[in-house]
């Protein structure tokens, strides 16, 4: 048929990986312990343990929790450990850090478990635009994992990708 539009991307060997497809569902919570410190700065063990004992931990059911302190307090490691023990029965994951740190850890785990053998010796585009918080570190980790496998790696969209890597012809 004359004038028929043919999608050459669909008909090519080009493969697209969209890390947004692997986004783990669950609410993200930034848990700030400053309110459990005297004047937001001093951790008093007895008071802190009371806060931990009386807190409603069930509200974190199936959530991802990033523990941090927004003040310049010196918080001993055991305080975060104590909270994580309580969260373990409810949260999918808890860690010390920011929400960005949380996303990075989640994606590191996901990417480390991905079977990328289906991309063996094929051109691959790592999709760039996403509506969910895909961390830049995840893109780097995926790129490193693909390099020994893929024929080429690009970033962006099929219509406007940036070439990153191409295997040399031996």
Protein Blocks (a to p, Z undefined) as FASTA:
>chain_A
ZZiacdfklmmmbdcddfklmoccdddddddfklmpghhlaccfklmmmmmmmpcfklmg
oiacddddfbfcdcdfklmmmmmmmmmmmmmbdceddfklmmmmmmmmmmmmpcfklmgo
iacdddfbdcbdcdfklmmmmmmmmmmmmmbdcedjfklccdfbdcddZZ
